Amino acid sequence: MTNIFVGNLSYQTTETELQSLFGAYGAVERVSIIRDRETGQPRGFAFVEMPSSDEAARAISAVNGRELNGRALNVNEARPREPRGNFGGGAGGGRGGFGGRRREPRW
């Protein structure tokens, strides 16, 4: 299975359009347009999964730079997501309540 990153998408682009575009080069297992958690609006990129690596490579080279809905697509093989560090629940890098400025004690 090859996972393909598709960037610079128009917000009007649909999963059906991407299915059709990549389907011209082989079987498409899944299309996922990534959406904002809060608003549900598209974030401008998607992932396309193709079972055949040869078909995926053909699709990447054919579709990269191609225009769809007025935008030139940025297409390449998706890299694995890098692990995020554990920063203790979002404490802002350990600065606590000092607002980024160190305060000297008043003696």
C-alpha positions in Angstrom: 0.0 0.0 0.0 1.4 3.4 -1.0 0.2 6.5 0.8 0.3 9.7 -1.3 0.3 13.2 0.0 -1.7 15.7 -2.2 -1.1 19.4 -1.2 -2.2 22.8 -2.4 -5.8 21.7 -2.8 -8.5 24.1 -3.5 -11.0 24.1 -0.6 -13.7 23.1 -3.2 -12.0 19.9 -4.2 -13.9 16.7 -3.3 -12.9 13.1 -2.5 -14.7 12.1 -5.7 -12.6 14.4 -7.8 -9.4 13.0 -6.3 -10.7 9.4 -6.7 -11.3 10.1 -10.4 -8.0 11.9 -10.9 -5.8 9.2 -9.3 -8.1 6.3 -10.5 -6.9 7.1 -14.1 -3.5 5.6 -13.1 -4.7 2.5 -11.1 -6.8 1.3 -8.2 -7.5 3.7 -5.4 -8.1 2.2 -2.0 -9.0 5.4 -0.1 -9.1 9.2 -0.4 -9.1 11.4 2.8 -9.3 15.1 2.6 -8.0 16.5 5.9 -10.4 18.8 7.7 -10.0 21.2 10.6 -11.2 19.7 13.9 -13.0 22.8 15.0 -14.7 24.0 11.8 -14.8 20.9 9.6 -13.4 23.0 6.7 -10.8 21.4 4.4 -7.2 22.3 5.3 -6.0 22.2 1.7 -4.4 18.7 1.6 -5.3 15.1 1.3 -4.0 11.6 1.3 -4.7 9.0 -1.4 -3.9 5.3 -0.8 -3.1 3.1 -3.8 -2.4 -0.7 -3.3 0.1 -0.9 -6.2 3.4 0.9 -5.7 4.0 1.0 -9.5 0.6 2.6 -10.1 1.2 5.0 -7.3 4.6 6.1 -8.7 3.0 6.6 -12.1 0.2 8.7 -10.6 2.6 10.8 -8.5 4.7 11.7 -11.6 1.6 12.4 -13.7 -0.4 14.4 -11.2 2.4 16.4 -9.5 2.2 20.0 -10.8 -1.1 19.4 -12.6 -3.8 22.0 -12.1 -7.1 21.1 -10.3 -9.8 23.6 -9.5 -7.3 26.5 -10.2 -4.5 25.2 -8.1 -1.2 23.4 -9.1 -1.1 20.2 -7.0 1.9 19.2 -4.9 2.0 15.4 -5.0 4.6 13.0 -3.5 4.8 9.9 -1.4 3.7 10.6 2.1 6.4 10.4 4.8 5.5 8.7 8.1 4.4 11.2 10.7 7.2 12.3 13.0 6.5 11.6 16.7 5.7 14.6 18.8 7.5 15.1 22.0 5.7 14.9 25.3 5.8 18.4 26.8 3.8 17.6 29.9 0.3 18.5 28.7 1.0 21.8 26.9 2.7 23.8 29.7 4.3 26.0 27.0 7.8 24.6 27.3 7.9 24.6 31.1 7.8 28.4 31.6 4.7 28.1 33.8 3.1 31.4 34.7 6.0 33.7 34.2 5.0 34.9 30.7 8.4 34.1 29.3 10.2 36.6 31.6 12.2 35.6 34.6 11.4 37.6 37.7 13.9 38.2 40.4 12.8 37.7 44.0 12.3 40.9 46.1 14.4 40.5 49.3 
